[in-house]
Amino acid sequence: MSNKPLFGTCPDAEFFGRSAEIEYIVDRLGASRTSGPGVVLTGGRWTGKTEVLRRVHKSLFWEQSSVWPVYYQFKGYGSPEGFAEDYLKEVLKQYIAFRRRDTAVAGAEVSLDKLERMLIDDGDDGAADLVMLFREARKASDAVAAVRGAIAAPRLLSGMTGSMACLVLDDLDKALAANIQKDGCDVLAELIEALGTGSNPFVVAAGSRRPLEGGSLNGSIDALELSGLDDDLAV
């Protein structure tokens, strides 16, 4: 599923039995936050975690206006700066896409320079400044500043616009496994610390809670576990 377009989901005839989980997450993220900063979705391979998150994102994009959703799927990276650039691009693309209600923007391969121009054209100079700050961090070879700036982008954009960013983060295990620690910059630790502030509602999917253990989220999130379908549904 990782190669699907952002808004591509399985036909309903091929994916079922998860409506309660999808509805719960959508309601939790799309409404005012209650106790705890977010939701963690765990389960083994092929239990449907990615499809659940894609459907959550699609519902939040089209069916409400309280939050603007950012779907991000972790992958392999060569450096912390590589993660930071990829993450910042997705946040900005999906911010623009939601404001314009244009799915083509969210799925396009666009450079940070192009995103900066799009934001300026939309009169969104504050959001465009996030690209400038990232560029300055890279020029200074400051991996920590680059990563922190990218991770802070949803919170900063929420403050600028008064509309809340909602994070839909998939395959968190890959952030743990990826070799993206350098010069004292631990991407996963920075991300978990940011999520723990409760600044933005979120759902994260992982094979287990292991990537989240020991950090600021430990014991403070709603946990949902996807198991295999029961015998009747499986048949």
Long-range contacts (C-beta under 8 A, 24 or more apart in sequence): 1-50, 1-51, 1-54, 2-50, 2-73, 2-75, 2-171, 4-54, 5-107, 6-54, 6-57, 6-71, 6-103, 6-106, 6-107, 7-54, 7-58, 7-61, 7-103, 7-106, 7-107, 8-54, 9-51, 9-54, 9-55, 9-58, 10-51, 15-48, 15-51, 16-233, 17-229, 17-233, 18-48, 18-51, 18-52, 18-55, 18-226, 21-52, 21-224, 21-226, 22-52, 22-55, 22-56, 22-59, 24-224, 25-52, 25-56, 25-203, 25-224, 26-56, 26-59, 26-60, 26-63, 28-201, 28-203, 28-222, 29-56, 29-60, 29-67, 29-69, 29-166, 29-168, 29-201, 29-202, 29-203, 30-59, 30-60, 30-63, 30-64, 30-66, 30-67, 30-166, 31-66, 32-66, 33-198, 33-201, 36-220, 36-221, 36-222, 37-195, 37-196, 37-197, 37-198, 37-201, 37-202, 37-217, 37-220, 37-221, 38-167, 38-195, 38-201, 38-202, 38-203, 38-204, 38-217, 38-221, 38-222, 39-202, 39-203, 39-204, 39-221, 39-222, 39-223, 39-224, 40-203, 40-204, 40-205, 40-206, 40-209, 40-212, 40-217, 40-221, 40-222, 40-223, 40-224, 41-203, 41-204, 41-205, 41-206, 41-224, 41-225, 41-226, 42-205, 42-206, 42-207, 42-208, 42-209, 42-223, 42-224, 42-225, 42-226, 43-207, 43-225, 43-226, 43-227, 44-207, 44-227, 44-228, 45-207, 47-226, 47-227, 47-228, 48-226, 49-170, 49-205, 49-226, 50-170, 50-171, 50-205, 52-205, 52-226, 53-168, 53-170, 53-203, 53-205, 56-168, 56-203, 57-168, 60-166, 60-168, 61-97, 61-98, 61-103, 66-164, 67-163, 67-164, 67-165, 67-166, 67-201, 68-94, 68-95, 68-98, 68-99, 68-163, 68-164, 68-165, 68-166, 69-94, 69-98, 69-165, 69-166, 69-167, 69-168, 70-94, 70-95, 70-154, 70-165, 70-166, 70-167, 70-168, 71-168, 71-170, 72-167, 72-168, 72-169, 72-170, 73-170, 73-171, 74-169, 74-170, 74-171, 74-172, 74-173, 74-174, 74-175, 74-178, 75-171, 75-174, 75-178, 76-174, 76-178, 77-178, 77-179, 77-180, 77-187, 79-143, 79-180, 79-182, 80-143, 80-144, 80-146, 80-147, 80-180, 80-181, 80-182, 80-183, 80-185, 80-187, 81-138, 81-143, 81-146, 81-147, 82-180, 83-147, 83-150, 83-175, 83-178, 83-180, 83-187, 84-134, 84-143, 84-146, 84-147, 84-149, 84-150, 84-151, 85-112, 85-134, 85-138, 85-146, 85-150, 87-150, 87-151, 87-153, 88-112, 88-130, 88-131, 88-134, 88-149, 88-150, 88-153, 89-115, 91-150, 91-153, 91-154, 91-157, 91-165, 92-119, 92-127, 92-130, 92-131, 92-153, 95-127, 95-157, 95-165, 96-122, 126-160, 127-157, 127-160, 127-161, 130-156, 130-157, 143-182, 143-183, 143-185, 144-183, 144-184, 144-185, 144-190, 147-185, 147-187, 147-190, 148-190, 151-190, 151-191, 151-194, 152-194, 154-199, 154-200, 155-194, 155-197, 155-199, 155-200, 158-199, 158-200, 164-200, 164-201, 165-200, 166-200, 166-201, 166-202, 167-195, 167-200, 167-201, 167-202, 167-203, 167-204, 168-202, 168-203, 169-202, 169-203, 169-204, 169-205, 170-204, 170-205, 171-205, 171-206, 172-204, 172-205, 172-206, 172-211, 172-212, 173-206, 173-207, 173-208, 173-210, 173-211, 175-211, 176-210, 176-211, 189-215, 192-216, 192-217, 196-220
